[in-house]
Amino acid sequence: EMDSSRSLLKRLKHCTAIKIGALEMKARRQFLKQELLKHGKQLAEGPWNNQILETVTQREGGHPRYLQLLVETLVREANYQTLQQDLKSYGGTVKEIVTAQLIAAENSHGQSAVK
């Protein structure tokens, strides 16, 4: 992945690569809440059911792109009655979320439509 990024940067001489590390826990929670709010959604944050904490502690939970993709997926696919299970099924990485979306698209529209 980094090799392809470097190759691309060599062709685009006016661009600079910036490696962004994971957000701190407070920033993760705030970012997730803001993303949910954009869609008029929220997750539980109670002492026995803390969906916010479960989400931001996923493997890539500190990365904004993961959190954005997860929120987009929740808005599109999640069901209130199965939300807890849905959150766990999406995976802890961008790759896992995208893979699940591709599998769902193949199941809905057929493999020939998803390439």
C-alpha positions as CSV (number, residue, x, y, z in Angstrom):
1,E,0.0,0.0,0.0
2,M,2.8,2.4,0.9
3,D,4.7,1.5,-2.3
4,S,1.7,2.4,-4.4
5,S,1.3,5.7,-2.5
6,R,4.9,6.6,-3.0
7,S,4.7,5.8,-6.7
8,L,1.7,8.0,-7.0
9,L,3.4,10.8,-5.1
10,K,6.4,10.7,-7.5
11,R,4.0,11.3,-10.4
12,L,2.3,14.1,-8.5
13,K,5.3,16.2,-7.5
14,H,3.2,19.0,-6.0
15,C,1.6,16.6,-3.4
16,T,3.0,15.6,0.0
17,A,2.2,12.4,1.9
18,I,1.0,13.0,5.4
19,K,0.7,10.0,7.7
20,I,-2.1,10.5,10.2
21,G,-2.0,8.5,13.3
22,A,-4.9,7.3,15.4
23,L,-7.1,9.9,17.3
24,E,-6.9,10.1,21.1
25,M,-9.9,8.4,22.8
26,K,-11.7,11.7,23.6
27,A,-11.3,12.8,19.9
28,R,-12.6,9.4,18.7
29,R,-15.7,9.7,20.7
30,Q,-16.3,13.3,19.7
31,F,-15.6,12.6,16.0
32,L,-18.0,9.6,16.0
33,K,-20.8,11.6,17.7
34,Q,-20.4,14.4,15.2
35,E,-20.6,11.9,12.3
36,L,-23.7,10.4,13.8
37,L,-25.3,13.8,14.4
38,K,-24.8,14.7,10.7
39,H,-27.3,11.9,10.0
40,G,-29.6,12.6,13.0
41,K,-28.4,9.4,14.7
42,Q,-26.9,8.5,18.0
43,L,-25.5,5.4,19.8
44,A,-26.0,4.4,23.4
45,E,-23.4,5.6,25.9
46,G,-24.8,4.1,29.2
47,P,-22.8,2.2,31.8
48,W,-24.1,-1.2,30.7
49,N,-24.6,-0.5,27.0
50,N,-21.9,1.7,25.7
51,Q,-22.0,1.4,21.9
52,I,-19.8,4.5,21.4
53,L,-17.0,3.0,23.5
54,E,-17.4,-0.4,21.7
55,T,-17.1,1.3,18.3
56,V,-14.1,3.6,19.0
57,T,-12.1,0.7,20.6
58,Q,-12.3,-1.4,17.4
59,R,-9.0,-2.2,15.7
60,E,-9.3,0.9,13.5
61,G,-11.6,2.8,15.8
62,G,-9.1,5.6,16.1
63,H,-9.1,6.4,12.4
64,P,-11.6,8.9,11.1
65,R,-12.1,7.1,7.8
66,Y,-13.1,3.9,9.6
67,L,-15.6,5.8,11.8
68,Q,-17.1,7.6,8.8
69,L,-17.5,4.4,6.8
70,L,-19.1,2.7,9.8
71,V,-21.5,5.5,10.3
72,E,-22.4,5.5,6.6
73,T,-23.0,1.8,6.8
74,L,-25.1,2.1,10.0
75,V,-27.3,4.8,8.5
76,R,-27.8,2.7,5.3
77,E,-28.2,-0.8,6.8
78,A,-28.6,-0.9,10.5
79,N,-31.9,-1.8,12.2
80,Y,-32.7,-0.5,15.7
81,Q,-33.8,-4.0,16.9
82,T,-30.5,-5.6,15.8
83,L,-28.2,-2.6,16.2
84,Q,-25.9,-4.3,18.8
85,Q,-25.4,-7.3,16.6
86,D,-25.0,-5.1,13.5
87,L,-22.2,-3.1,15.1
88,K,-20.3,-6.3,15.9
89,S,-20.9,-7.8,12.4
90,Y,-19.4,-4.9,10.5
91,G,-15.9,-5.6,11.6
92,G,-13.1,-3.6,13.1
93,T,-11.3,-2.4,10.0
94,V,-12.1,-0.5,6.8
95,K,-11.2,-3.7,4.8
96,E,-13.7,-5.7,6.8
97,I,-16.5,-3.2,6.3
98,V,-15.9,-2.9,2.6
99,T,-15.7,-6.7,2.2
100,A,-19.0,-7.1,4.0
101,Q,-20.5,-4.4,1.7
102,L,-19.3,-6.1,-1.4
103,I,-20.6,-9.5,-0.3
104,A,-24.0,-7.9,0.5
105,A,-24.0,-6.3,-3.0
106,E,-23.1,-9.6,-4.6
107,N,-25.9,-11.3,-2.8
108,S,-28.4,-8.6,-3.7
109,H,-27.4,-7.9,-7.3
110,G,-25.3,-10.9,-8.4
111,Q,-21.5,-11.3,-8.9
112,S,-21.6,-9.9,-12.4
113,A,-22.9,-6.6,-11.1
114,V,-20.1,-6.3,-8.6
115,K,-16.6,-6.2,-10.1
